[in-house]
Amino acid sequence: EKVRLALAIGKIPFTDVRVPFSDWPALKPTTPYGQLPLMTIDDGEPFAQSHAMLRYAGKLATSNGCPLYPDEDYLKVEEALGFVSDIQRAWRIPVQAGIDPASLGHDPAADNSEVVKKLRTAFVDTALPKYLGQLTAKLGANAYLCGQNPTIADCELIPVLNRMCSGGVDHVPTTCLDDFGEVKEYVARFMEIEEVKRWYASQR
C-alpha cells in the first residue's frame, strides 16, 4: 500500500493488480523470492522488494514535481524510514502470532489464542505508547514526518497506523491512538491529501 500511495500522490499512472489467493500457488514459483508484491515497468522483468519499489516511486514522484524523496532531504527521509521500520518490527510479532504461529516457534495445531492476546495486549500497553510518544516528538510543529510536505516515510507509516486502529486485529482496540492527539491529527491530515482521498474512493 505504501507504494500505491506514493504513486498516487506523485500522480504516476499505474495498474493495480491484486492476486487472488487461489492463483498464488501457481504464481509463487515464478516470483524472484517467492513473495509479493511485484512491480513490472513497461512490460519488463518484474522487480520485488517493497522498500526498493517505494524509493523508486518516490523518485518518480519527485521528478514529477511532488518531492516525496528529495535529494536535499535524503538523510532526513532515510532516518524517518528507519523509525517506521522500528515500529513495524515491534508490530509484526504480535500480528504474526495470530497469522503464522509456527514462524514464532509455536505449535500451529495448538490453541494459541492466549499467546496472541498476551503479545498484542503487551504491544498496545507498552510498545505502542513508546513509539507514539516518539512520533509525537518527531512531528513537533511539522505537518509530516520530515517537514511540511509528505514523503515516502509517511506513505509507509500511515497504512501501519490505520491497520492498528482498524478494528481488524483482535485485542488491538480502535481507540489505540486516542491518547495521542497529534498522531491522530497527523493521520487525518495525510488522509485528506486530495490524491489519497481519490485513491481510496476508487477502491470502494
Secondary structure, DSSP 8 states (H G I E B T S, - for coil): -HHHHHHHHTT---------GGGHHHHGGGSSSS-S--EESTT--EE--HHHHHHHHHHHHHHTT--SS-GGGHHHHHHHHHHHHHHHHHHHHHHHHHH-GGGGT--TTS--HHHHHHHHHHIIIIIHHHHHHHHHHHHTT-SBTTBSS--HHHHHHHHHHHHHTSS-STT--TTTTTT-HHHHHHHHHHHTSHHHHHHHHHT-
